[in-house]
């Protein structure tokens, strides 16, 4: 494609994006959620309270997301039931909530196999330089669950330490 045509298309898209109606903001969430559910196959994170889904967000996963996490460096996102066990307001990925992977059974399996199960799995925002509702496309993390920075701010506000996180295949 000629460079002038590419520039024209970018300009037209920018003009269209600026004119497109912005969706009405959702009412703010108040109080903690009971559960965070991540559906890996649909790439969706849901915030749940009293059995009702309050919000859904598109997620990016590990760079090789099929199957449960088995070892450090495999690029998979763990599967199972976990809890938020730490919060990092100074994360290089715009806020992060750590989950308690590896569990004792993950450590035992890895020890029996002679390898590391990995760790430092987080729900987090985007890397530095990516803002608001923008996101890095595709599955790009080392096994974490990434959402937009706007979504991460909402999740951060309603998911204290101890919140259950169910990660489904």
DSSP file (Angstrom, degrees, kcal/mol; ACC not computed):
  #  RESIDUE AA STRUCTURE BP1 BP2  ACC     N-H-->O    O-->H-N    N-H-->O    O-->H-N    TCO  KAPPA ALPHA  PHI   PSI    X-CA   Y-CA   Z-CA
    1    1 A X              0   0    0      0, 0.0     5,-0.0     0, 0.0     0, 0.0   0.000 360.0 360.0 360.0 133.0    0.0    0.0    0.0
    2    2 A X    >>  -     0   0    0      1,-0.1     4,-1.9     4,-0.0     3,-0.6  -0.313 360.0-119.8 -62.1 146.3    1.4    3.4   -0.9
    3    3 A X  H 3> S+     0   0    0      1,-0.2     4,-2.5     2,-0.2     5,-0.2   0.858 112.4  55.0 -57.3 -38.6    2.5    5.5    2.1
    4    4 A X  H 3> S+     0   0    0      1,-0.2     4,-2.1     2,-0.2    -1,-0.2   0.863 107.6  50.4 -65.6 -33.0    0.1    8.4    1.3
    5    5 A X  H <> S+     0   0    0     -3,-0.6     4,-2.5     2,-0.2    -1,-0.2   0.898 109.9  50.0 -70.2 -40.2   -2.8    5.9    1.3
    6    6 A X  H  X S+     0   0    0     -4,-1.9     4,-2.4     2,-0.2    -2,-0.2   0.927 111.7  48.4 -60.9 -44.8   -1.8    4.5    4.7
    7    7 A X  H  X S+     0   0    0     -4,-2.5     4,-2.4     1,-0.2    -2,-0.2   0.897 110.8  51.1 -63.7 -40.2   -1.6    8.0    6.1
    8    8 A X  H  X S+     0   0    0     -4,-2.1     4,-2.7     2,-0.2    -1,-0.2   0.917 110.0  49.4 -62.9 -43.8   -5.0    8.8    4.6
    9    9 A X  H  X S+     0   0    0     -4,-2.5     4,-2.6     2,-0.2    -2,-0.2   0.908 111.3  49.2 -62.8 -41.9   -6.6    5.7    6.2
   10   10 A X  H  X S+     0   0    0     -4,-2.4     4,-2.5     2,-0.2    -2,-0.2   0.921 112.1  48.8 -62.6 -43.6   -5.1    6.5    9.6
   11   11 A X  H  X S+     0   0    0     -4,-2.4     4,-2.4     2,-0.2    -2,-0.2   0.922 112.3  47.8 -62.8 -44.4   -6.4   10.1    9.3
   12   12 A X  H  X S+     0   0    0     -4,-2.7     4,-2.7     2,-0.2    -2,-0.2   0.911 112.3  49.2 -63.6 -42.2   -9.9    8.9    8.3
   13   13 A X  H  X S+     0   0    0     -4,-2.6     4,-3.1     2,-0.2     5,-0.2   0.922 111.0  50.0 -62.3 -43.7   -9.9    6.3   11.2
   14   14 A X  H  X S+     0   0    0     -4,-2.5     4,-2.0     2,-0.2    -2,-0.2   0.908 111.9  48.0 -61.7 -42.1   -8.8    9.0   13.7
   15   15 A X  H  X S+     0   0    0     -4,-2.4     4,-1.5     2,-0.2    -2,-0.2   0.935 113.9  46.8 -63.0 -46.5  -11.5   11.4   12.5
   16   16 A X  H  X S+     0   0    0     -4,-2.7     4,-1.9     1,-0.2     3,-0.3   0.923 111.2  51.5 -61.0 -45.0  -14.2    8.6   12.7
   17   17 A X  H  < S+     0   0    0     -4,-3.1    -1,-0.2     1,-0.2    -2,-0.2   0.871 109.5  50.6 -62.1 -36.5  -13.0    7.5   16.1
   18   18 A X  H  < S+     0   0    0     -4,-2.0    -1,-0.2    -5,-0.2    -2,-0.2   0.800 114.7  43.4 -70.6 -28.4  -13.3   11.1   17.4
   19   19 A X  H  < S+     0   0    0     -4,-1.5    -2,-0.2    -3,-0.3    -1,-0.2   0.690  88.7 105.3 -89.3 -20.7  -16.8   11.4   16.0
   20   20 A X  S  < S-     0   0    0     -4,-1.9     2,-0.1    -5,-0.2    -3,-0.0  -0.330  83.5-102.9 -62.8 139.2  -18.1    8.1   17.2
   21   21 A X        -     0   0    0      1,-0.1     2,-0.3     3,-0.0    -1,-0.1  -0.380  33.1-126.1 -64.9 138.3  -20.4    8.3   20.2
   22   22 A X        -     0   0    0     -4,-0.1    -1,-0.1    -3,-0.1     3,-0.1  -0.651  28.9-107.6 -82.9 139.3  -18.7    7.4   23.4
   23   23 A X        -     0   0    0     -2,-0.3     2,-0.1     1,-0.1    -1,-0.1  -0.370  40.4 -99.3 -65.3 146.7  -20.5    4.7   25.4
   24   24 A X        -     0   0    0      1,-0.1    -1,-0.1    -3,-0.0     2,-0.0  -0.422  45.5-105.5 -63.5 136.6  -22.3    6.0   28.6
   25   25 A X        -     0   0    0     -2,-0.1     2,-0.1     1,-0.1    -1,-0.1  -0.362  32.7-118.8 -65.4 144.1  -20.1    5.3   31.6
   26   26 A X        -     0   0    0      1,-0.1     3,-0.1    -3,-0.1    -1,-0.1  -0.481  38.2 -92.4 -76.3 152.4  -21.3    2.5   33.9
   27   27 A X        -     0   0    0     -2,-0.1    -1,-0.1     1,-0.1     0, 0.0  -0.370  53.7 -95.0 -63.1 146.6  -22.2    3.4   37.4
   28   28 A X        -     0   0    0      1,-0.1     2,-0.3    -3,-0.1    -1,-0.1  -0.285  37.8-115.3 -63.1 147.1  -19.3    3.0   39.8
   29   29 A X        -     0   0    0     -3,-0.1     2,-0.4   125,-0.0    -1,-0.1  -0.624  30.3-158.5 -80.2 141.5  -19.0   -0.3   41.7
   30   30 A X        +     0   0    0     -2,-0.3   128,-0.1     2,-0.1   127,-0.0  -0.976  48.8   2.8-124.8 137.8  -19.4    0.0   45.4
   31   31 A X  S    S-     0   0    0     -2,-0.4     2,-0.0   126,-0.1   126,-0.0   0.146  95.1 -50.5  76.7 164.8  -18.1   -2.5   48.0
   32   32 A X        -     0   0    0      1,-0.1     2,-0.2   127,-0.0   127,-0.2  -0.284  50.0-124.3 -73.4 155.3  -16.1   -5.7   47.5
   33   33 A X        -     0   0    0    125,-2.7    16,-0.2   122,-0.2   127,-0.2  -0.582   8.4-138.5 -90.3 161.3  -17.0   -8.5   45.1
   34   34 A X  S    S+     0   0    0     14,-2.3   130,-0.7     1,-0.3     2,-0.3   0.733  79.5   5.8 -87.7 -26.5  -17.4  -12.1   46.2
   35   35 A X  E     -Ab  48 164A   0     13,-1.8    13,-2.9   128,-0.1     2,-0.5  -0.995  52.3-146.8-161.1 144.0  -15.6  -13.7   43.3
   36   36 A X  E     -Ab  47 165A   0    128,-2.1   130,-2.9    -2,-0.3     2,-0.5  -0.988  22.2-165.5-113.7 127.8  -13.5  -13.0   40.2
   37   37 A X  E     -Ab  46 166A   0      9,-2.5     9,-3.3    -2,-0.5     2,-0.5  -0.962   4.3-167.0-116.3 128.2  -14.1  -15.6   37.4
   38   38 A X  E     -Ab  45 167A   0    128,-3.1   130,-3.4    -2,-0.5     2,-0.8  -0.967   4.4-163.0-114.2 120.9  -11.7  -15.8   34.5
   39   39 A X  E  >> -Ab  44 168A   0      5,-3.1     5,-1.7    -2,-0.5     4,-1.2  -0.888   3.5-169.1-102.1 104.6  -12.8  -17.8   31.5
   40   40 A X  T  45S+     0   0    0    128,-2.4     3,-0.2    -2,-0.8    -1,-0.2   0.887  82.8  53.3 -63.6 -40.4   -9.7  -18.5   29.5
   41   41 A X  T  45S+     0   0    0      1,-0.2    -1,-0.2   127,-0.2   128,-0.1   0.854 118.3  35.8 -67.4 -33.0  -11.4  -19.8   26.4
   42   42 A X  T  45S-     0   0    0     -3,-0.2    -1,-0.2     2,-0.1    -2,-0.2   0.541 103.6-130.4 -93.2  -8.6  -13.6  -16.7   26.1
   43   43 A X  T  <5 +     0   0    0     -4,-1.2    16,-2.0    -3,-0.2     2,-0.4   0.939  61.3 136.0  57.2  50.2  -10.9  -14.3   27.3
   44   44 A X  E   < -AC  39  58A   0     -5,-1.7    -5,-3.1    14,-0.2     2,-0.5  -0.992  43.6-160.2-133.4 135.8  -13.3  -12.8   29.8
   45   45 A X  E     -AC  38  57A   0     12,-2.7    12,-2.5    -2,-0.4     2,-0.4  -0.962  16.9-164.3-110.2 130.7  -12.9  -11.7   33.5
   46   46 A X  E     -AC  37  56A   0     -9,-3.3    -9,-2.5    -2,-0.5     2,-0.5  -0.941  14.3-145.4-118.7 138.0  -16.1  -11.3   35.4
   47   47 A X  E     -AC  36  55A   0      8,-2.3     7,-3.3    -2,-0.4     8,-1.0  -0.898  25.9-165.7 -97.9 127.9  -16.7   -9.6   38.8
   48   48 A X  E     +AC  35  53A   0    -13,-2.9   -14,-2.3    -2,-0.5   -13,-1.8  -0.939  17.2 174.0-123.5 135.1  -19.4  -11.4   40.7
   49   49 A X  E >  S- C   0  52A   0      3,-2.5     3,-2.2    -2,-0.4   -16,-0.1  -0.991  76.6  -8.3-137.2 131.9  -21.4  -10.4   43.8
   50   50 A X  T 3  S-     0   0    0     -2,-0.4     3,-0.1     1,-0.3    -1,-0.1   0.853 129.1 -56.9  52.4  38.6  -24.3  -12.4   45.3
   51   51 A X  T 3  S+     0   0    0      1,-0.2     2,-0.4   -16,-0.0    -1,-0.3   0.483 115.5 114.6  76.8   2.3  -24.2  -14.8   42.2
   52   52 A X  E <   -C   49   0A   0     -3,-2.2    -3,-2.5     0, 0.0     2,-0.5  -0.901  68.4-125.2-111.4 133.0  -24.7  -11.9   39.8
   53   53 A X  E     +C   48   0A   0     -2,-0.4    -5,-0.2    -5,-0.2     3,-0.1  -0.640  27.0 179.0 -76.2 122.6  -22.1  -10.7   37.3
   54   54 A X  E     +     0   0A   0     -7,-3.3     2,-0.3    -2,-0.5    -1,-0.2   0.818  65.0   3.5 -92.3 -37.1  -21.5   -7.0   37.8
   55   55 A X  E     -C   47   0A   0     -8,-1.0    -8,-2.3     2,-0.0     2,-0.4  -0.989  56.4-156.7-148.7 152.3  -18.9   -6.4   35.1
   56   56 A X  E     -C   46   0A   0     -2,-0.3     2,-0.4   -10,-0.2   -10,-0.2  -0.994  13.8-172.8-130.0 140.3  -17.1   -8.3   32.3
   57   57 A X  E     -C   45   0A   0    -12,-2.5   -12,-2.7    -2,-0.4     2,-0.2  -0.985  26.8-117.6-133.3 142.9  -13.7   -7.4   30.9
   58   58 A X  E     -C   44   0A   0     -2,-0.4    90,-0.3   -14,-0.2     2,-0.3  -0.573  39.5-161.9 -72.4 141.1  -11.8   -8.7   27.9
   59   59 A X        -     0   0    0    -16,-2.0     2,-0.4    -2,-0.2    88,-0.2  -0.885  19.3-143.3-125.6 157.3   -8.4  -10.2   29.0
   60   60 A X  B     -E  146   0B   0     86,-2.2    86,-2.7    -2,-0.3    79,-0.2  -0.920  26.8-166.7-110.0 146.1   -5.1  -11.1   27.6
   61   61 A X        -     0   0    0     -2,-0.4    80,-2.0     1,-0.3    79,-0.6  -0.396  36.1 -47.0-117.5-167.6   -3.4  -14.3   28.9
   62   62 A X  B >   -i  141   0C   0     81,-0.3     3,-0.7    78,-0.2    -1,-0.3  -0.231  60.7-105.3 -60.7 157.4   -0.1  -16.0   28.8
   63   63 A X  T 3  S+     0   0    0     78,-2.0    13,-0.2     1,-0.3    76,-0.1   0.619 120.5  32.9 -67.2 -12.2    1.6  -16.3   25.4
   64   64 A X  T 3  S+     0   0    0     11,-2.5    -1,-0.3    77,-0.2    -2,-0.1  -0.586  77.5 166.0-136.2  71.9    0.7  -20.0   25.3
   65   65 A X    <   +     0   0    0     -3,-0.7    12,-0.3    11,-0.2     2,-0.2   0.599  32.4 111.3 -75.8 -13.9   -2.6  -20.1   27.2
   66   66 A X  S    S+     0   0    0     10,-0.1   103,-0.0    -4,-0.1    -2,-0.0  -0.405  77.2   4.6 -66.8 129.7   -3.9  -23.6   26.3
   67   67 A X  S    S-     0   0    0     -2,-0.2    10,-0.3   102,-0.1     2,-0.1   0.033 100.8 -53.8  85.6 164.9   -3.9  -25.9   29.3
   68   68 A X        -     0   0    0      1,-0.1    10,-0.2     8,-0.1     2,-0.1  -0.377  64.8 -90.6 -75.2 154.3   -3.1  -25.3   32.9
   69   69 A X        +     0   0    0      8,-0.2    10,-0.2     1,-0.2    -1,-0.1  -0.443  48.4 169.2 -62.4 132.5    0.3  -23.8   34.0
   70   70 A X        -     0   0    0      1,-0.4     2,-0.3    -2,-0.1    -1,-0.2   0.704  56.2  -1.8-115.5 -37.1    2.8  -26.6   34.6
   71   71 A X  S >  S-     0   0    0     48,-0.0     3,-1.7    46,-0.0    -1,-0.4  -0.977  83.3 -72.5-155.2 163.1    6.2  -24.9   34.9
   72   72 A X  T 3  S+     0   0    0     44,-2.5    46,-0.1    -2,-0.3    44,-0.1  -0.341 114.7  18.2 -58.9 135.2    8.0  -21.7   34.9
   73   73 A X  T 3  S+     0   0    0     69,-0.3    -1,-0.2     3,-0.1    70,-0.1   0.439  85.0 116.3  86.6  -0.1    8.4  -20.2   31.4
   74   74 A X  S <  S-     0   0    0     -3,-1.7    -2,-0.1     2,-0.1     3,-0.1   0.597  74.9-130.9 -80.5  -7.3    5.6  -22.2   29.7
   75   75 A X        +     0   0    0     67,-0.5   -11,-2.5     1,-0.2     2,-0.3   0.609  61.1 133.4  73.5  11.0    3.5  -19.1   29.0
   76   76 A X        -     0   0    0     -5,-0.3     2,-0.5    66,-0.2    -1,-0.2  -0.649  55.5-130.4 -96.4 152.6    0.4  -20.6   30.4
   77   77 A X        -     0   0    0    -10,-0.3    -8,-0.2   -12,-0.3    67,-0.1  -0.866  36.5-109.7 -96.5 132.0   -2.1  -19.1   32.8
   78   78 A X        -     0   0    0     -2,-0.5     2,-0.4    65,-0.4    -1,-0.1  -0.077  27.0-145.4 -58.6 161.4   -2.9  -21.3   35.8
   79   79 A X        +     0   0    0    -10,-0.2     2,-0.3     2,-0.1    89,-0.2  -0.968  52.1  53.8-126.6 145.8   -6.3  -22.9   36.1
   80   80 A X  E    S-D  167   0A   0     87,-2.5    87,-3.2    -2,-0.4     2,-0.5  -0.867  89.9 -42.9 131.9-165.0   -8.2  -23.6   39.3
   81   81 A X  E     +D  166   0A   0     -2,-0.3    85,-0.2    85,-0.2     2,-0.2  -0.912  61.2 157.9-109.2 127.8   -9.4  -21.7   42.4
   82   82 A X  E     -D  165   0A   0     83,-3.0    83,-2.5    -2,-0.5     2,-0.3  -0.660  29.7-127.3-131.8-176.6   -7.0  -19.2   44.0
   83   83 A X  E     -D  164   0A   0     81,-0.3    17,-1.8    -2,-0.2     2,-0.5  -0.980  29.1-104.5-136.1 150.8   -7.2  -16.1   46.2
   84   84 A X  E     +F   99   0B   0     79,-2.2    78,-3.1    -2,-0.3    15,-0.3  -0.655  42.3 171.7 -71.1 125.5   -5.8  -12.6   45.9
   85   85 A X  E     +     0   0B   0     13,-2.2     2,-0.3    -2,-0.5    14,-0.2   0.441  55.5  18.3-120.3  -2.1   -2.8  -12.6   48.2
   86   86 A X  E     -F   98   0B   0     12,-0.9    12,-2.3    74,-0.1     2,-0.4  -0.980  56.4-146.3-164.3 157.1   -1.1   -9.3   47.5
   87   87 A X  E     -F   97   0B   0     -2,-0.3     2,-0.5    10,-0.2    10,-0.2  -0.987   7.5-166.0-129.3 137.7   -1.6   -5.9   46.0
   88   88 A X  E >   +F   96   0B   0      8,-2.8     8,-1.1    -2,-0.4     3,-1.0  -0.871  12.2 175.1-129.6  99.8    1.0   -3.8   44.1
   89   89 A X  T 3  S+     0   0    0     -2,-0.5     6,-0.2     1,-0.2    -1,-0.1   0.669  85.2  54.2 -74.4 -16.6    0.1   -0.2   43.5
   90   90 A X  T 3  S+     0   0    0      4,-0.1    -1,-0.2     6,-0.1     4,-0.1   0.082  79.0 144.3-104.5  22.2    3.6    0.4   42.1
   91   91 A X    X   -     0   0    0     -3,-1.0     3,-0.8     1,-0.1     4,-0.4  -0.240  58.0-131.1 -60.7 146.7    3.4   -2.4   39.5
   92   92 A X  T 3  S+     0   0    0      1,-0.3    36,-0.8     2,-0.1    -1,-0.1   0.490 107.5  61.4 -75.7  -1.6    5.1   -1.8   36.1
   93   93 A X  T 3  S-     0   0    0     34,-0.2    32,-1.9    35,-0.0    -1,-0.3  -0.278 125.6 -91.7-116.9  44.7    1.8   -3.0   34.7
   94   94 A X  S <  S-     0   0    0     -3,-0.8    31,-0.4    31,-0.2    -2,-0.1   0.938  93.6 -21.6  45.3  75.1   -0.5   -0.3   36.1
   95   95 A X  S    S-     0   0    0     -4,-0.4    30,-1.5    -6,-0.2     2,-0.3   0.467  73.1-153.9  73.4 143.5   -1.6   -1.9   39.4
   96   96 A X  E     -FG  88 124B   0     -8,-1.1    -8,-2.8    28,-0.2     2,-0.5  -0.989  14.1-155.3-152.1 144.6   -1.5   -5.6   40.0
   97   97 A X  E     -FG  87 123B   0     26,-2.8    26,-2.4    -2,-0.3   -10,-0.2  -0.974  23.7-142.4-117.3 116.0   -3.3   -8.1   42.2
   98   98 A X  E     -FG  86 122B   0    -12,-2.3   -13,-2.2    -2,-0.5   -12,-0.9  -0.512   8.1-149.3 -79.0 144.1   -1.3  -11.3   43.0
   99   99 A X  E     -F   84   0B   0     22,-2.6     2,-1.6   -15,-0.3    22,-0.4  -0.835  28.4-107.9-109.8 155.9   -2.9  -14.7   43.1
  100  100 A X        +     0   0    0    -17,-1.8     2,-0.4    -2,-0.3   -16,-0.1  -0.158  58.3 167.5 -82.6  44.9   -1.6  -17.5   45.4
  101  101 A X        +     0   0    0     -2,-1.6    20,-0.5    20,-0.2    19,-0.4  -0.843  49.8  54.4 -92.5 138.4   -0.2  -19.6   42.6
  102  102 A X  S    S-     0   0    0     -2,-0.4     2,-0.1    17,-0.2    -1,-0.1   0.458  77.5-163.6 -83.3 146.0    1.6  -22.0   43.0
  103  103 A X    >>  -     0   0    0     -2,-0.1     4,-2.3     1,-0.1     3,-0.5  -0.383  39.6 -94.1 -82.2 169.6   -0.6  -23.9   45.4
  104  104 A X  H 3> S+     0   0    0      1,-0.2     4,-2.4     2,-0.2     5,-0.2   0.881 127.8  51.8 -54.7 -39.9    0.9  -26.7   47.5
  105  105 A X  H 3> S+     0   0    0      1,-0.2     4,-2.1     2,-0.2    -1,-0.2   0.839 108.3  51.7 -68.0 -31.1   -0.1  -29.3   44.9
  106  106 A X  H <> S+     0   0    0     -3,-0.5     4,-2.2     2,-0.2    -1,-0.2   0.904 111.2  47.6 -68.8 -40.7    1.6  -27.3   42.1
  107  107 A X  H  X S+     0   0    0     -4,-2.3     4,-2.7     2,-0.2    -2,-0.2   0.908 112.0  49.8 -64.7 -42.1    4.8  -27.2   44.2
  108  108 A X  H  X S+     0   0    0     -4,-2.4     4,-2.4    -5,-0.2    -2,-0.2   0.920 111.0  48.8 -64.3 -43.8    4.6  -30.9   44.9
  109  109 A X  H  X S+     0   0    0     -4,-2.1     4,-1.5     1,-0.2    -1,-0.2   0.923 114.2  45.9 -61.1 -44.6    4.1  -31.8   41.2
  110  110 A X  H  X>S+     0   0    0     -4,-2.2     5,-2.3     2,-0.2     4,-1.0   0.897 111.4  51.6 -67.2 -39.8    7.0  -29.5   40.2
  111  111 A X  H ><5S+     0   0    0     -4,-2.7     3,-0.5     1,-0.2    -1,-0.2   0.911 109.2  50.4 -63.1 -40.9    9.3  -30.9   42.9
  112  112 A X  H 3<5S+     0   0    0     -4,-2.4    -1,-0.2     1,-0.2    -2,-0.2   0.833 114.3  45.4 -65.0 -31.4    8.5  -34.5   41.8
  113  113 A X  H 3<5S-     0   0    0     -4,-1.5    -1,-0.2    -5,-0.2    -2,-0.2   0.552 112.4-119.9 -88.6  -8.5    9.3  -33.5   38.2
  114  114 A X  T <<5S+     0   0    0     -4,-1.0     2,-0.3    -3,-0.5    -3,-0.2   0.826  75.9  98.9  76.4  32.0   12.5  -31.6   39.1
  115  115 A X  S   <S-     0   0    0     -5,-2.3     2,-0.3    -6,-0.1    -1,-0.3  -0.894  76.8 -92.6-141.5 171.7   11.5  -28.2   37.8
  116  116 A X        -     0   0    0     -2,-0.3   -44,-2.5     1,-0.1     3,-0.1  -0.693  19.6-147.3 -87.1 137.7   10.0  -24.9   39.1
  117  117 A X        -     0   0    0     -2,-0.3    -1,-0.1   -46,-0.3     2,-0.1   0.600  42.3-130.2 -76.4  -9.0    6.2  -24.4   39.0
  118  118 A X        -     0   0    0    -46,-0.1     2,-0.3   -47,-0.1    -1,-0.3  -0.346  30.3-170.4  83.9-174.9    6.7  -20.7   38.3
  119  119 A X        +     0   0    0      1,-0.1   -17,-0.2    -2,-0.1   -19,-0.1  -0.957  48.0  96.3 175.6-162.1    5.0  -18.0   40.2
  120  120 A X        +     0   0    0    -19,-0.4     2,-0.5    -2,-0.3    -1,-0.1   0.928  52.0 170.7  52.4  50.7    4.3  -14.2   40.3
  121  121 A X        +     0   0    0    -20,-0.5   -22,-2.6   -22,-0.4     2,-0.3  -0.821   8.2 173.2 -93.8 128.1    0.9  -14.6   38.6
  122  122 A X  E     -G   98   0B   0     -2,-0.5    23,-2.8   -24,-0.2     2,-0.6  -0.905  41.6-130.7-132.5 155.9   -1.1  -11.4   38.7
  123  123 A X  E     +Gh  97 145B   0    -26,-2.4   -26,-2.8    -2,-0.3     2,-0.3  -0.964  56.0 156.6 -94.7 123.5   -4.2   -9.7   37.4
  124  124 A X  E     -Gh  96 146B   0     21,-2.7    23,-2.4    -2,-0.6   -28,-0.2  -0.922  40.8-111.3-148.2 170.4   -2.8   -6.5   36.1
  125  125 A X        -     0   0    0    -32,-1.9   -31,-0.2   -30,-1.5    23,-0.2   0.120  55.4 -59.6 -84.4-156.7   -3.1   -3.5   33.7
  126  126 A X        -     0   0    0      4,-0.2    -1,-0.2     1,-0.2     3,-0.1  -0.407  58.3 -89.1 -89.9 162.4   -1.1   -2.7   30.7
  127  127 A X    >   -     0   0    0    -34,-0.2     3,-2.0     1,-0.2   -34,-0.2  -0.214  63.8 -70.0 -64.5 162.4    2.6   -1.9   30.4
  128  128 A X  T 3  S+     0   0    0    -36,-0.8    -1,-0.2     1,-0.2     3,-0.1  -0.233 123.1  32.7 -51.9 138.1    3.9    1.6   30.9
  129  129 A X  T 3  S+     0   0    0      1,-0.2     2,-0.5    -3,-0.1    -1,-0.2   0.168  93.2 100.3  97.2 -17.5    2.9    3.8   28.0
  130  130 A X    <   -     0   0    0     -3,-2.0     2,-0.2     4,-0.0    -1,-0.2  -0.907  58.0-175.3-101.8 125.0   -0.4    2.1   27.3
  131  131 A X    >   -     0   0    0     -2,-0.5     3,-2.1    -3,-0.1    -4,-0.0  -0.721  32.4 -15.6-123.4 166.0   -3.3    4.1   28.9
  132  132 A X  T 3  S-     0   0    0      1,-0.3    18,-1.9    -2,-0.2    17,-0.8  -0.139 123.3 -11.4  54.7-124.2   -7.0    4.2   29.5
  133  133 A X  T 3  S+     0   0    0     16,-0.2    -1,-0.3    15,-0.2     2,-0.1   0.400 107.5 109.1 -92.6   2.0   -9.0    1.7   27.5
  134  134 A X    <   -     0   0    0     -3,-2.1    15,-0.5    -8,-0.0     2,-0.3  -0.425  46.5-177.8 -74.8 153.8   -6.1    0.8   25.1
  135  135 A X        -     0   0    0     13,-0.1     2,-0.3    -2,-0.1    13,-0.1  -0.996  35.7-101.4-151.2 153.5   -4.5   -2.6   25.4
  136  136 A X        -     0   0    0     -2,-0.3     4,-0.1     1,-0.1     2,-0.0  -0.604  52.4-118.7 -68.8 129.7   -1.8   -4.6   23.9
  137  137 A X        +     0   0    0     -2,-0.3    -1,-0.1     2,-0.1   -77,-0.1  -0.328  67.0   7.0 -74.4 156.2   -3.5   -7.0   21.5
  138  138 A X  S    S-     0   0    0    -79,-0.1     2,-0.6     1,-0.1   -75,-0.0  -0.087 106.0 -42.6  76.4-173.5   -3.4  -10.8   21.7
  139  139 A X  S    S+     0   0    0    -79,-0.2   -77,-0.1     1,-0.1    -2,-0.1  -0.855  70.4 146.1 -94.4 117.4   -2.0  -13.0   24.5
  140  140 A X        +     0   0    0     -2,-0.6   -78,-0.2   -79,-0.6   -77,-0.2   0.474  29.2 102.0-135.4  -6.9    1.3  -11.6   25.6
  141  141 A X  B    S-i   62   0C   0    -80,-2.0   -78,-2.0     3,-0.2   -77,-0.2  -0.206  76.5-114.8 -79.9 174.8    1.9  -12.1   29.3
  142  142 A X  S    S-     0   0    0    -80,-0.2   -67,-0.5   -79,-0.1   -69,-0.3   0.348  92.0 -49.3 -87.0   6.2    4.1  -14.7   30.9
  143  143 A X  S    S+     0   0    0    -68,-0.2   -65,-0.4     1,-0.2   -81,-0.3   0.284 108.3 118.4 141.2  -2.2    1.0  -16.3   32.5
  144  144 A X        -     0   0    0    -83,-0.2     2,-0.5   -67,-0.1    -3,-0.2  -0.158  65.9-112.9 -81.5 179.9   -0.8  -13.4   34.0
  145  145 A X  E     - h   0 123B   0    -23,-2.8   -21,-2.7   -84,-0.1     2,-0.4  -0.976  34.5-165.1-118.2 114.9   -4.2  -12.0   33.3
  146  146 A X  E     +Eh  60 124B   0    -86,-2.7   -86,-2.2    -2,-0.5     2,-0.2  -0.854  12.3 170.8-110.2 137.8   -4.1   -8.5   31.7
  147  147 A X        -     0   0    0    -23,-2.4   -88,-0.1    -2,-0.4   -90,-0.0  -0.765  44.7 -75.6-127.1 174.8   -6.9   -6.0   31.3
  148  148 A X     >  -     0   0    0    -90,-0.3     4,-2.5    -2,-0.2   -15,-0.2  -0.285  44.8-112.2 -66.0 162.1   -7.1   -2.4   30.3
  149  149 A X  H  > S+     0   0    0    -17,-0.8     4,-2.1   -15,-0.5   -16,-0.2   0.890 118.8  53.5 -64.5 -38.8   -5.9    0.2   32.8
  150  150 A X  H  > S+     0   0    0    -18,-1.9     4,-1.5     1,-0.2    -1,-0.2   0.930 111.3  46.1 -60.4 -44.2   -9.4    1.5   33.2
  151  151 A X  H  > S+     0   0    0    -19,-0.3     4,-2.7     1,-0.2    -2,-0.2   0.906 109.4  55.1 -63.6 -41.3  -10.7   -2.0   34.0
  152  152 A X  H  X S+     0   0    0     -4,-2.5     4,-3.0     1,-0.2    -1,-0.2   0.872 104.0  54.4 -63.0 -36.1   -7.8   -2.6   36.4
  153  153 A X  H  X S+     0   0    0     -4,-2.1     4,-1.5     2,-0.2    -1,-0.2   0.897 110.6  46.1 -64.4 -38.6   -8.7    0.5   38.4
  154  154 A X  H  X S+     0   0    0     -4,-1.5     4,-0.8     2,-0.2    -2,-0.2   0.936 115.1  46.2 -66.9 -45.8  -12.3   -0.8   38.8
  155  155 A X  H >X S+     0   0    0     -4,-2.7     3,-1.1     1,-0.2     4,-1.0   0.929 109.9  54.6 -62.1 -45.6  -11.1   -4.3   39.7
  156  156 A X  H 3< S+     0   0    0     -4,-3.0     3,-0.5     1,-0.3    -1,-0.2   0.874 105.2  54.5 -54.0 -41.3   -8.5   -2.9   42.1
  157  157 A X  H 3< S+     0   0    0     -4,-1.5    -1,-0.3     1,-0.2    -2,-0.2   0.721 118.5  31.2 -69.5 -22.5  -11.3   -0.9   43.9
  158  158 A X  H << S+     0   0    0     -3,-1.1  -125,-2.7    -4,-0.8     2,-0.5   0.346 102.8  76.7-121.3   5.8  -13.5   -3.9   44.6
  159  159 A X     <  -     0   0    0     -4,-1.0    -1,-0.1    -3,-0.5     3,-0.1  -0.761  58.8-179.8-124.1  86.5  -11.1   -6.9   45.0
  160  160 A X    >   -     0   0    0     -2,-0.5     3,-2.0  -127,-0.2   -76,-0.3  -0.234  46.6 -69.1 -76.0 170.4   -9.3   -6.9   48.4
  161  161 A X  T 3  S+     0   0    0      1,-0.2   -76,-0.2   -76,-0.1    -1,-0.2  -0.361 124.0  36.7 -55.8 136.5   -6.8   -9.5   49.6
  162  162 A X  T 3  S+     0   0    0    -78,-3.1    -1,-0.2     1,-0.3     2,-0.2   0.209  78.2 141.2 100.4 -13.4   -8.6  -12.8   50.1
  163  163 A X    <   -     0   0    0     -3,-2.0   -79,-2.2   -79,-0.1    -1,-0.3  -0.440  55.5-118.3 -62.9 128.5  -11.0  -12.4   47.2
  164  164 A X  E     -bD  35  83A   0   -130,-0.7  -128,-2.1   -81,-0.2     2,-0.4  -0.422  25.7-162.0 -68.0 143.7  -11.4  -15.8   45.4
  165  165 A X  E     -bD  36  82A   0    -83,-2.5   -83,-3.0  -130,-0.2     2,-0.6  -0.976   1.6-165.2-129.1 115.0  -10.3  -16.0   41.8
  166  166 A X  E     -bD  37  81A   0   -130,-2.9  -128,-3.1    -2,-0.4     2,-0.7  -0.904   2.9-165.7-103.8 117.8  -11.6  -19.0   39.7
  167  167 A X  E     -bD  38  80A   0    -87,-3.2   -87,-2.5    -2,-0.6     2,-0.3  -0.906  10.3-166.5-107.9 112.8   -9.7  -19.5   36.5
  168  168 A X  E      b   39   0A   0   -130,-3.4  -128,-2.4    -2,-0.7  -127,-0.2  -0.673 360.0 360.0 -99.9 150.0  -11.6  -21.8   34.1
  169  169 A X              0   0    0     -2,-0.3  -102,-0.1  -130,-0.2  -130,-0.1   0.538 360.0 360.0 -62.3 360.0  -10.2  -23.5   31.0
